[in-house]
Each structure stands twice: as C-alpha cells, then as structure tokens.
Amino acid sequence: MPESDFEQFEASELFCPRCKKSVPVRKRLLLVLPNGDKYDYLCAYCATSVGTKTISRRPQPQLIVTH
C-alpha cells in the first residue's frame, strides 16, 4: 500500500493519561504554519491534549506566461 494512502487517517480514539483509558477525541486547529496546519487532539471528557497532527499543504502550481 502506498505511503500516501496513510496520510488521510484521522484519530477517533486515543489514550488519555489523565482519564487512564482510551477516549474519543476532538480535533482542534492549533497553529497555521507556512507549510501546513497543526491540529491538537483533545480528550472528549477532560480536554487534555493527547496528540497532534500536522497536515501539509500541497504547493500551489504556478502559471508562468511568457510573450
């Protein structure tokens, strides 16, 4: 399976160290970076940060017009 197929995974549950169990998570935009957006995964019960994910932006194609 190509590596690009794994870029689209989204976490639905992660381990929360405060709740001491696997919990549903909410994704929140943390930072807007020049190369992509960084998201924070928060525990749905206590709002503890349980992970991050950076989604890279694809470079915009440039159109060069010459005369």
mmCIF file of the N, C-alpha and C atoms, coordinates in Angstrom:
data_MODEL
# 
_entry.id   MODEL 
# 
loop_
_atom_site.group_PDB 
_atom_site.id 
_atom_site.type_symbol 
_atom_site.label_atom_id 
_atom_site.label_alt_id 
_atom_site.label_comp_id 
_atom_site.label_asym_id 
_atom_site.label_entity_id 
_atom_site.label_seq_id 
_atom_site.pdbx_PDB_ins_code 
_atom_site.Cartn_x 
_atom_site.Cartn_y 
_atom_site.Cartn_z 
_atom_site.occupancy 
_atom_site.B_iso_or_equiv 
_atom_site.pdbx_formal_charge 
_atom_site.auth_seq_id 
_atom_site.auth_comp_id 
_atom_site.auth_asym_id 
_atom_site.auth_atom_id 
_atom_site.pdbx_PDB_model_num 
ATOM 1   N N  . MET A 1 1  ? 0.849   -1.170 0.000   1.00 0.00 ? 1  MET A N  1 
ATOM 2   C CA . MET A 1 1  ? 0.000   0.000  0.000   1.00 0.00 ? 1  MET A CA 1 
ATOM 3   C C  . MET A 1 1  ? 0.898   1.238  0.000   1.00 0.00 ? 1  MET A C  1 
ATOM 4   N N  . PRO A 1 2  ? 0.661   2.195  -0.895  1.00 0.00 ? 2  PRO A N  1 
ATOM 5   C CA . PRO A 1 2  ? 1.496   3.398  -0.939  1.00 0.00 ? 2  PRO A CA 1 
ATOM 6   C C  . PRO A 1 2  ? 1.391   4.214  0.344   1.00 0.00 ? 2  PRO A C  1 
ATOM 7   N N  . GLU A 1 3  ? 2.498   4.883  0.688   1.00 0.00 ? 3  GLU A N  1 
ATOM 8   C CA . GLU A 1 3  ? 2.535   5.680  1.914   1.00 0.00 ? 3  GLU A CA 1 
ATOM 9   C C  . GLU A 1 3  ? 1.501   6.807  1.894   1.00 0.00 ? 3  GLU A C  1 
ATOM 10  N N  . SER A 1 4  ? 1.194   7.338  0.717   1.00 0.00 ? 4  SER A N  1 
ATOM 11  C CA . SER A 1 4  ? 0.234   8.443  0.616   1.00 0.00 ? 4  SER A CA 1 
ATOM 12  C C  . SER A 1 4  ? -1.169  8.030  1.063   1.00 0.00 ? 4  SER A C  1 
ATOM 13  N N  . ASP A 1 5  ? -1.468  6.724  1.036   1.00 0.00 ? 5  ASP A N  1 
ATOM 14  C CA . ASP A 1 5  ? -2.774  6.253  1.498   1.00 0.00 ? 5  ASP A CA 1 
ATOM 15  C C  . ASP A 1 5  ? -2.953  6.461  3.001   1.00 0.00 ? 5  ASP A C  1 
ATOM 16  N N  . PHE A 1 6  ? -1.854  6.542  3.748   1.00 0.00 ? 6  PHE A N  1 
ATOM 17  C CA . PHE A 1 6  ? -1.932  6.687  5.197   1.00 0.00 ? 6  PHE A CA 1 
ATOM 18  C C  . PHE A 1 6  ? -2.018  8.134  5.639   1.00 0.00 ? 6  PHE A C  1 
ATOM 19  N N  . GLU A 1 7  ? -1.875  9.086  4.739   1.00 0.00 ? 7  GLU A N  1 
ATOM 20  C CA . GLU A 1 7  ? -1.909  10.489 5.107   1.00 0.00 ? 7  GLU A CA 1 
ATOM 21  C C  . GLU A 1 7  ? -3.299  10.952 5.525   1.00 0.00 ? 7  GLU A C  1 
ATOM 22  N N  . GLN A 1 8  ? -4.333  10.229 5.158   1.00 0.00 ? 8  GLN A N  1 
ATOM 23  C CA . GLN A 1 8  ? -5.700  10.668 5.409   1.00 0.00 ? 8  GLN A CA 1 
ATOM 24  C C  . GLN A 1 8  ? -6.307  10.102 6.687   1.00 0.00 ? 8  GLN A C  1 
ATOM 25  N N  . PHE A 1 9  ? -5.550  9.359  7.488   1.00 0.00 ? 9  PHE A N  1 
ATOM 26  C CA . PHE A 1 9  ? -6.087  8.793  8.721   1.00 0.00 ? 9  PHE A CA 1 
ATOM 27  C C  . PHE A 1 9  ? -6.425  9.888  9.724   1.00 0.00 ? 9  PHE A C  1 
ATOM 28  N N  . GLU A 1 10 ? -7.539  9.736  10.401  1.00 0.00 ? 10 GLU A N  1 
ATOM 29  C CA . GLU A 1 10 ? -7.953  10.630 11.479  1.00 0.00 ? 10 GLU A CA 1 
ATOM 30  C C  . GLU A 1 10 ? -8.166  9.776  12.729  1.00 0.00 ? 10 GLU A C  1 
ATOM 31  N N  . ALA A 1 11 ? -7.654  10.252 13.846  1.00 0.00 ? 11 ALA A N  1 
ATOM 32  C CA . ALA A 1 11 ? -7.835  9.526  15.101  1.00 0.00 ? 11 ALA A CA 1 
ATOM 33  C C  . ALA A 1 11 ? -9.260  9.731  15.608  1.00 0.00 ? 11 ALA A C  1 
ATOM 34  N N  . SER A 1 12 ? -9.898  8.647  16.023  1.00 0.00 ? 12 SER A N  1 
ATOM 35  C CA . SER A 1 12 ? -11.222 8.762  16.626  1.00 0.00 ? 12 SER A CA 1 
ATOM 36  C C  . SER A 1 12 ? -11.145 8.510  18.131  1.00 0.00 ? 12 SER A C  1 
ATOM 37  N N  . GLU A 1 13 ? -10.142 7.704  18.555  1.00 0.00 ? 13 GLU A N  1 
ATOM 38  C CA . GLU A 1 13 ? -9.893  7.448  19.977  1.00 0.00 ? 13 GLU A CA 1 
ATOM 39  C C  . GLU A 1 13 ? -8.398  7.380  20.220  1.00 0.00 ? 13 GLU A C  1 
ATOM 40  N N  . LEU A 1 14 ? -7.964  7.956  21.332  1.00 0.00 ? 14 LEU A N  1 
ATOM 41  C CA . LEU A 1 14 ? -6.567  7.892  21.762  1.00 0.00 ? 14 LEU A CA 1 
ATOM 42  C C  . LEU A 1 14 ? -6.539  7.684  23.272  1.00 0.00 ? 14 LEU A C  1 
ATOM 43  N N  . PHE A 1 15 ? -5.385  7.248  23.784  1.00 0.00 ? 15 PHE A N  1 
ATOM 44  C CA . PHE A 1 15 ? -5.248  7.044  25.227  1.00 0.00 ? 15 PHE A CA 1 
ATOM 45  C C  . PHE A 1 15 ? -5.070  8.383  25.927  1.00 0.00 ? 15 PHE A C  1 
ATOM 46  N N  . CYS A 1 16 ? -5.858  8.618  26.956  1.00 0.00 ? 16 CYS A N  1 
ATOM 47  C CA . CYS A 1 16 ? -5.758  9.841  27.759  1.00 0.00 ? 16 CYS A CA 1 
ATOM 48  C C  . CYS A 1 16 ? -5.028  9.496  29.060  1.00 0.00 ? 16 CYS A C  1 
ATOM 49  N N  . PRO A 1 17 ? -3.891  10.156 29.319  1.00 0.00 ? 17 PRO A N  1 
ATOM 50  C CA . PRO A 1 17 ? -3.154  9.858  30.556  1.00 0.00 ? 17 PRO A CA 1 
ATOM 51  C C  . PRO A 1 17 ? -3.888  10.308 31.818  1.00 0.00 ? 17 PRO A C  1 
ATOM 52  N N  . ARG A 1 18 ? -4.751  11.292 31.691  1.00 0.00 ? 18 ARG A N  1 
ATOM 53  C CA . ARG A 1 18 ? -5.493  11.772 32.866  1.00 0.00 ? 18 ARG A CA 1 
ATOM 54  C C  . ARG A 1 18 ? -6.669  10.840 33.198  1.00 0.00 ? 18 ARG A C  1 
ATOM 55  N N  . CYS A 1 19 ? -7.410  10.420 32.167  1.00 0.00 ? 19 CYS A N  1 
ATOM 56  C CA . CYS A 1 19 ? -8.552  9.509  32.379  1.00 0.00 ? 19 CYS A CA 1 
ATOM 57  C C  . CYS A 1 19 ? -8.101  8.059  32.520  1.00 0.00 ? 19 CYS A C  1 
ATOM 58  N N  . LYS A 1 20 ? -6.872  7.775  32.091  1.00 0.00 ? 20 LYS A N  1 
ATOM 59  C CA . LYS A 1 20 ? -6.268  6.437  32.174  1.00 0.00 ? 20 LYS A CA 1 
ATOM 60  C C  . LYS A 1 20 ? -7.021  5.392  31.348  1.00 0.00 ? 20 LYS A C  1 
ATOM 61  N N  . LYS A 1 21 ? -7.526  5.820  30.176  1.00 0.00 ? 21 LYS A N  1 
ATOM 62  C CA . LYS A 1 21 ? -8.197  4.886  29.279  1.00 0.00 ? 21 LYS A CA 1 
ATOM 63  C C  . LYS A 1 21 ? -8.274  5.490  27.880  1.00 0.00 ? 21 LYS A C  1 
ATOM 64  N N  . SER A 1 22 ? -8.650  4.672  26.920  1.00 0.00 ? 22 SER A N  1 
ATOM 65  C CA . SER A 1 22 ? -8.850  5.136  25.553  1.00 0.00 ? 22 SER A CA 1 
ATOM 66  C C  . SER A 1 22 ? -10.162 5.922  25.501  1.00 0.00 ? 22 SER A C  1 
ATOM 67  N N  . VAL A 1 23 ? -10.094 7.115  24.923  1.00 0.00 ? 23 VAL A N  1 
ATOM 68  C CA . VAL A 1 23 ? -11.259 8.004  24.926  1.00 0.00 ? 23 VAL A CA 1 
ATOM 69  C C  . VAL A 1 23 ? -11.497 8.589  23.540  1.00 0.00 ? 23 VAL A C  1 
ATOM 70  N N  . PRO A 1 24 ? -12.724 9.004  23.239  1.00 0.00 ? 24 PRO A N  1 
ATOM 71  C CA . PRO A 1 24 ? -12.976 9.727  21.989  1.00 0.00 ? 24 PRO A CA 1 
ATOM 72  C C  . PRO A 1 24 ? -12.226 11.062 22.032  1.00 0.00 ? 24 PRO A C  1 
ATOM 73  N N  . VAL A 1 25 ? -11.822 11.533 20.862  1.00 0.00 ? 25 VAL A N  1 
ATOM 74  C CA . VAL A 1 25 ? -11.079 12.794 20.805  1.00 0.00 ? 25 VAL A CA 1 
ATOM 75  C C  . VAL A 1 25 ? -11.759 13.801 19.890  1.00 0.00 ? 25 VAL A C  1 
ATOM 76  N N  . ARG A 1 26 ? -11.441 15.067 20.136  1.00 0.00 ? 26 ARG A N  1 
ATOM 77  C CA . ARG A 1 26 ? -11.879 16.168 19.276  1.00 0.00 ? 26 ARG A CA 1 
ATOM 78  C C  . ARG A 1 26 ? -10.626 16.769 18.658  1.00 0.00 ? 26 ARG A C  1 
ATOM 79  N N  . LYS A 1 27 ? -10.710 17.143 17.395  1.00 0.00 ? 27 LYS A N  1 
ATOM 80  C CA . LYS A 1 27 ? -9.573  17.756 16.708  1.00 0.00 ? 27 LYS A CA 1 
ATOM 81  C C  . LYS A 1 27 ? -9.769  19.267 16.713  1.00 0.00 ? 27 LYS A C  1 
ATOM 82  N N  . ARG A 1 28 ? -8.707  20.000 17.099  1.00 0.00 ? 28 ARG A N  1 
ATOM 83  C CA . ARG A 1 28 ? -8.773  21.456 17.182  1.00 0.00 ? 28 ARG A CA 1 
ATOM 84  C C  . ARG A 1 28 ? -7.572  22.040 16.445  1.00 0.00 ? 28 ARG A C  1 
ATOM 85  N N  . LEU A 1 29 ? -7.808  23.062 15.622  1.00 0.00 ? 29 LEU A N  1 
ATOM 86  C CA . LEU A 1 29 ? -6.724  23.741 14.919  1.00 0.00 ? 29 LEU A CA 1 
ATOM 87  C C  . LEU A 1 29 ? -5.863  24.466 15.948  1.00 0.00 ? 29 LEU A C  1 
ATOM 88  N N  . LEU A 1 30 ? -4.573  24.146 15.957  1.00 0.00 ? 30 LEU A N  1 
ATOM 89  C CA . LEU A 1 30 ? -3.658  24.714 16.929  1.00 0.00 ? 30 LEU A CA 1 
ATOM 90  C C  . LEU A 1 30 ? -2.831  25.843 16.322  1.00 0.00 ? 30 LEU A C  1 
ATOM 91  N N  . LEU A 1 31 ? -2.225  25.598 15.159  1.00 0.00 ? 31 LEU A N  1 
ATOM 92  C CA . LEU A 1 31 ? -1.368  26.581 14.506  1.00 0.00 ? 31 LEU A CA 1 
ATOM 93  C C  . LEU A 1 31 ? -1.562  26.542 12.997  1.00 0.00 ? 31 LEU A C  1 
ATOM 94  N N  . VAL A 1 32 ? -1.461  27.704 12.372  1.00 0.00 ? 32 VAL A N  1 
ATOM 95  C CA . VAL A 1 32 ? -1.433  27.781 10.917  1.00 0.00 ? 32 VAL A CA 1 
ATOM 96  C C  . VAL A 1 32 ? 0.016   28.093 10.566  1.00 0.00 ? 32 VAL A C  1 
ATOM 97  N N  . LEU A 1 33 ? 0.694   27.129 9.950   1.00 0.00 ? 33 LEU A N  1 
ATOM 98  C CA . LEU A 1 33 ? 2.101   27.248 9.616   1.00 0.00 ? 33 LEU A CA 1 
ATOM 99  C C  . LEU A 1 33 ? 2.277   27.469 8.111   1.00 0.00 ? 33 LEU A C  1 
ATOM 100 N N  . PRO A 1 34 ? 3.428   27.986 7.686   1.00 0.00 ? 34 PRO A N  1 
ATOM 101 C CA . PRO A 1 34 ? 3.649   28.188 6.251   1.00 0.00 ? 34 PRO A CA 1 
ATOM 102 C C  . PRO A 1 34 ? 3.575   26.893 5.437   1.00 0.00 ? 34 PRO A C  1 
ATOM 103 N N  . ASN A 1 35 ? 3.985   25.783 6.038   1.00 0.00 ? 35 ASN A N  1 
ATOM 104 C CA . ASN A 1 35 ? 3.992   24.516 5.309   1.00 0.00 ? 35 ASN A CA 1 
ATOM 105 C C  . ASN A 1 35 ? 2.772   23.640 5.581   1.00 0.00 ? 35 ASN A C  1 
ATOM 106 N N  . GLY A 1 36 ? 1.850   24.081 6.431   1.00 0.00 ? 36 GLY A N  1 
ATOM 107 C CA . GLY A 1 36 ? 0.657   23.291 6.718   1.00 0.00 ? 36 GLY A CA 1 
ATOM 108 C C  . GLY A 1 36 ? -0.019  23.742 8.005   1.00 0.00 ? 36 GLY A C  1 
ATOM 109 N N  . ASP A 1 37 ? -1.007  22.982 8.427   1.00 0.00 ? 37 ASP A N  1 
ATOM 110 C CA . ASP A 1 37 ? -1.768  23.305 9.638   1.00 0.00 ? 37 ASP A CA 1 
ATOM 111 C C  . ASP A 1 37 ? -1.503  22.241 10.699  1.00 0.00 ? 37 ASP A C  1 
ATOM 112 N N  . LYS A 1 38 ? -1.308  22.686 11.942  1.00 0.00 ? 38 LYS A N  1 
ATOM 113 C CA . LYS A 1 38 ? -1.070  21.758 13.050  1.00 0.00 ? 38 LYS A CA 1 
ATOM 114 C C  . LYS A 1 38 ? -2.343  21.666 13.879  1.00 0.00 ? 38 LYS A C  1 
ATOM 115 N N  . TYR A 1 39 ? -2.788  20.435 14.123  1.00 0.00 ? 39 TYR A N  1 
ATOM 116 C CA . TYR A 1 39 ? -4.001  20.183 14.886  1.00 0.00 ? 39 TYR A CA 1 
ATOM 117 C C  . TYR A 1 39 ? -3.652  19.497 16.201  1.00 0.00 ? 39 TYR A C  1 
ATOM 118 N N  . ASP A 1 40 ? -4.451  19.750 17.211  1.00 0.00 ? 40 ASP A N  1 
ATOM 119 C CA . ASP A 1 40 ? -4.307  19.153 18.529  1.00 0.00 ? 40 ASP A CA 1 
ATOM 120 C C  . ASP A 1 40 ? -5.500  18.234 18.751  1.00 0.00 ? 40 ASP A C  1 
ATOM 121 N N  . TYR A 1 41 ? -5.245  17.026 19.252  1.00 0.00 ? 41 TYR A N  1 
ATOM 122 C CA . TYR A 1 41 ? -6.322  16.106 19.613  1.00 0.00 ? 41 TYR A CA 1 
ATOM 123 C C  . TYR A 1 41 ? -6.569  16.224 21.107  1.00 0.00 ? 41 TYR A C  1 
ATOM 124 N N  . LEU A 1 42 ? -7.825  16.494 21.496  1.00 0.00 ? 42 LEU A N  1 
ATOM 125 C CA . LEU A 1 42 ? -8.196  16.678 22.899  1.00 0.00 ? 42 LEU A CA 1 
ATOM 126 C C  . LEU A 1 42 ? -9.132  15.566 23.359  1.00 0.00 ? 42 LEU A C  1 
ATOM 127 N N  . CYS A 1 43 ? -8.943  15.137 24.599  1.00 0.00 ? 43 CYS A N  1 
ATOM 128 C CA . CYS A 1 43 ? -9.845  14.163 25.217  1.00 0.00 ? 43 CYS A CA 1 
ATOM 129 C C  . CYS A 1 43 ? -11.247 14.770 25.267  1.00 0.00 ? 43 CYS A C  1 
ATOM 130 N N  . ALA A 1 44 ? -12.233 14.001 24.856  1.00 0.00 ? 44 ALA A N  1 
ATOM 131 C CA . ALA A 1 44 ? -13.617 14.491 24.837  1.00 0.00 ? 44 ALA A CA 1 
ATOM 132 C C  . ALA A 1 44 ? -14.194 14.671 26.251  1.00 0.00 ? 44 ALA A C  1 
ATOM 133 N N  . TYR A 1 45 ? -13.569 14.037 27.249  1.00 0.00 ? 45 TYR A N  1 
ATOM 134 C CA . TYR A 1 45 ? -14.093 14.118 28.613  1.00 0.00 ? 45 TYR A CA 1 
ATOM 135 C C  . TYR A 1 45 ? -13.428 15.209 29.461  1.00 0.00 ? 45 TYR A C  1 
ATOM 136 N N  . CYS A 1 46 ? -12.084 15.291 29.408  1.00 0.00 ? 46 CYS A N  1 
ATOM 137 C CA . CYS A 1 46 ? -11.376 16.230 30.293  1.00 0.00 ? 46 CYS A CA 1 
ATOM 138 C C  . CYS A 1 46 ? -10.599 17.310 29.540  1.00 0.00 ? 46 CYS A C  1 
ATOM 139 N N  . ALA A 1 47 ? -10.600 17.272 28.214  1.00 0.00 ? 47 ALA A N  1 
ATOM 140 C CA . ALA A 1 47 ? -9.938  18.254 27.348  1.00 0.00 ? 47 ALA A CA 1 
ATOM 141 C C  . ALA A 1 47 ? -8.410  18.256 27.460  1.00 0.00 ? 47 ALA A C  1 
ATOM 142 N N  . THR A 1 48 ? -7.816  17.169 27.947  1.00 0.00 ? 48 THR A N  1 
ATOM 143 C CA . THR A 1 48 ? -6.370  17.041 27.975  1.00 0.00 ? 48 THR A CA 1 
ATOM 144 C C  . THR A 1 48 ? -5.863  16.796 26.559  1.00 0.00 ? 48 THR A C  1 
ATOM 145 N N  . SER A 1 49 ? -4.752  17.428 26.199  1.00 0.00 ? 49 SER A N  1 
ATOM 146 C CA . SER A 1 49 ? -4.149  17.193 24.896  1.00 0.00 ? 49 SER A CA 1 
ATOM 147 C C  . SER A 1 49 ? -3.561  15.784 24.873  1.00 0.00 ? 49 SER A C  1 
ATOM 148 N N  . VAL A 1 50 ? -3.966  14.985 23.886  1.00 0.00 ? 50 VAL A N  1 
ATOM 149 C CA . VAL A 1 50 ? -3.497  13.600 23.809  1.00 0.00 ? 50 VAL A CA 1 
ATOM 150 C C  . VAL A 1 50 ? -2.714  13.318 22.528  1.00 0.00 ? 50 VAL A C  1 
ATOM 151 N N  . GLY A 1 51 ? -2.520  14.314 21.682  1.00 0.00 ? 51 GLY A N  1 
ATOM 152 C CA . GLY A 1 51 ? -1.736  14.116 20.465  1.00 0.00 ? 51 GLY A CA 1 
ATOM 153 C C  . GLY A 1 51 ? -1.865  15.285 19.519  1.00 0.00 ? 51 GLY A C  1 
ATOM 154 N N  . THR A 1 52 ? -0.983  15.316 18.515  1.00 0.00 ? 52 THR A N  1 
ATOM 155 C CA . THR A 1 52 ? -1.021  16.360 17.495  1.00 0.00 ? 52 THR A CA 1 
ATOM 156 C C  . THR A 1 52 ? -0.864  15.742 16.120  1.00 0.00 ? 52 THR A C  1 
ATOM 157 N N  . LYS A 1 53 ? -1.236  16.520 15.110  1.00 0.00 ? 53 LYS A N  1 
ATOM 158 C CA . LYS A 1 53 ? -1.080  16.083 13.726  1.00 0.00 ? 53 LYS A CA 1 
ATOM 159 C C  . LYS A 1 53 ? -0.857  17.330 12.880  1.00 0.00 ? 53 LYS A C  1 
ATOM 160 N N  . THR A 1 54 ? 0.122   17.269 11.967  1.00 0.00 ? 54 THR A N  1 
ATOM 161 C CA . THR A 1 54 ? 0.367   18.364 11.037  1.00 0.00 ? 54 THR A CA 1 
ATOM 162 C C  . THR A 1 54 ? -0.045  17.908 9.649   1.00 0.00 ? 54 THR A C  1 
ATOM 163 N N  . ILE A 1 55 ? -0.904  18.679 9.028   1.00 0.00 ? 55 ILE A N  1 
ATOM 164 C CA . ILE A 1 55 ? -1.355  18.381 7.672   1.00 0.00 ? 55 ILE A CA 1 
ATOM 165 C C  . ILE A 1 55 ? -0.651  19.353 6.740   1.00 0.00 ? 55 ILE A C  1 
ATOM 166 N N  . SER A 1 56 ? 0.204   18.807 5.883   1.00 0.00 ? 56 SER A N  1 
ATOM 167 C CA . SER A 1 56 ? 0.980   19.631 4.960   1.00 0.00 ? 56 SER A CA 1 
ATOM 168 C C  . SER A 1 56 ? 0.108   20.122 3.821   1.00 0.00 ? 56 SER A C  1 
ATOM 169 N N  . ARG A 1 57 ? 0.386   21.342 3.424   1.00 0.00 ? 57 ARG A N  1 
ATOM 170 C CA . ARG A 1 57 ? -0.306  21.898 2.257   1.00 0.00 ? 57 ARG A CA 1 
ATOM 171 C C  . ARG A 1 57 ? 0.475   21.534 1.013   1.00 0.00 ? 57 ARG A C  1 
ATOM 172 N N  . ARG A 1 58 ? -0.237  21.251 -0.034  1.00 0.00 ? 58 ARG A N  1 
ATOM 173 C CA . ARG A 1 58 ? 0.403   20.997 -1.325  1.00 0.00 ? 58 ARG A CA 1 
ATOM 174 C C  . ARG A 1 58 ? 0.754   22.347 -1.948  1.00 0.00 ? 58 ARG A C  1 
ATOM 175 N N  . PRO A 1 59 ? 1.952   22.469 -2.537  1.00 0.00 ? 59 PRO A N  1 
ATOM 176 C CA . PRO A 1 59 ? 2.288   23.740 -3.171  1.00 0.00 ? 59 PRO A CA 1 
ATOM 177 C C  . PRO A 1 59 ? 1.338   24.052 -4.321  1.00 0.00 ? 59 PRO A C  1 
ATOM 178 N N  . GLN A 1 60 ? 0.943   25.315 -4.410  1.00 0.00 ? 60 GLN A N  1 
ATOM 179 C CA . GLN A 1 60 ? 0.059   25.748 -5.487  1.00 0.00 ? 60 GLN A CA 1 
ATOM 180 C C  . GLN A 1 60 ? 0.848   25.770 -6.788  1.00 0.00 ? 60 GLN A C  1 
ATOM 181 N N  . PRO A 1 61 ? 0.306   25.199 -7.838  1.00 0.00 ? 61 PRO A N  1 
ATOM 182 C CA . PRO A 1 61 ? 1.009   25.269 -9.124  1.00 0.00 ? 61 PRO A CA 1 
ATOM 183 C C  . PRO A 1 61 ? 1.066   26.722 -9.599  1.00 0.00 ? 61 PRO A C  1 
ATOM 184 N N  . GLN A 1 62 ? 2.194   27.069 -10.194 1.00 0.00 ? 62 GLN A N  1 
ATOM 185 C CA . GLN A 1 62 ? 2.365   28.426 -10.689 1.00 0.00 ? 62 GLN A CA 1 
ATOM 186 C C  . GLN A 1 62 ? 2.252   28.427 -12.197 1.00 0.00 ? 62 GLN A C  1 
ATOM 187 N N  . LEU A 1 63 ? 1.544   29.384 -12.713 1.00 0.00 ? 63 LEU A N  1 
ATOM 188 C CA . LEU A 1 63 ? 1.386   29.558 -14.146 1.00 0.00 ? 63 LEU A CA 1 
ATOM 189 C C  . LEU A 1 63 ? 2.330   30.659 -14.591 1.00 0.00 ? 63 LEU A C  1 
ATOM 190 N N  . ILE A 1 64 ? 3.233   30.306 -15.484 1.00 0.00 ? 64 ILE A N  1 
ATOM 191 C CA . ILE A 1 64 ? 4.198   31.280 -15.991 1.00 0.00 ? 64 ILE A CA 1 
ATOM 192 C C  . ILE A 1 64 ? 3.838   31.572 -17.444 1.00 0.00 ? 64 ILE A C  1 
ATOM 193 N N  . VAL A 1 65 ? 3.578   32.830 -17.719 1.00 0.00 ? 65 VAL A N  1 
ATOM 194 C CA . VAL A 1 65 ? 3.198   33.256 -19.067 1.00 0.00 ? 65 VAL A CA 1 
ATOM 195 C C  . VAL A 1 65 ? 4.342   34.085 -19.642 1.00 0.00 ? 65 VAL A C  1 
ATOM 196 N N  . THR A 1 66 ? 4.826   33.682 -20.792 1.00 0.00 ? 66 THR A N  1 
ATOM 197 C CA . THR A 1 66 ? 5.869   34.451 -21.470 1.00 0.00 ? 66 THR A CA 1 
ATOM 198 C C  . THR A 1 66 ? 5.344   34.929 -22.810 1.00 0.00 ? 66 THR A C  1 
ATOM 199 N N  . HIS A 1 67 ? 5.842   36.036 -23.247 1.00 0.00 ? 67 HIS A N  1 
ATOM 200 C CA . HIS A 1 67 ? 5.390   36.593 -24.527 1.00 0.00 ? 67 HIS A CA 1 
ATOM 201 C C  . HIS A 1 67 ? 6.341   36.261 -25.638 1.00 0.00 ? 67 HIS A C  1 
# 
